[in-house]
Amino acid sequence: MGIRLPSSLLPAAKQILKMQLGFVKKQSDVVPRGHVAVYVGDTQRKRFVVPVSYLNHPSFQQLLNRVEEEFGYHHPHGGLTIPCKEGAFIDLTSRLQHS
């Protein structure tokens, strides 16, 4: 036996339920369509959001292959983890952005 709500109240009820259960993500946590979250850094990781098209670029693939060989393929943050210096990652992505 369940409680029936008028159909006009369902969207609001679902929103309240999501908020109470903690399902609502902060706006900064949302990754736009066509992008991927990448966590960069040796010890303290910083989150970057990059276009998926970067994954096909040979320089980016080379970086990912080196990371996989050295550290394996475990991503505890739910995003791609690249344990390299932040400056090196920014340099690579800025070159990709301009090419």
Phi, psi and omega in degrees: 000130181234172177266132179258129177252148174302144184300335179289339180266349184300312180301317180294321179295319178296319180297316179297317180298316179299317181296319181291327181273356177082022181277346183282125180269152174292151180303325181289343179276344185281130177261123181297154178302136179087009180231166179221144177277134179231129178258123187238136175141155180284305181248305177263116186266140177248141183270129174238149175244117184238155178296145179300331181301335178298330182297337180270349182286134183305321180295319180290320178297322178298317177299314180297321178295318178296319179296316181296318180296319185277321189242354183086193186232053180251125183235086186292340182275356183087352176239176179289128181251124180238104183277068176235174179291139182301320180297321178294321179293316179297320178298314180298311183292329177290325176293322179292323181295326183269356179263000000 
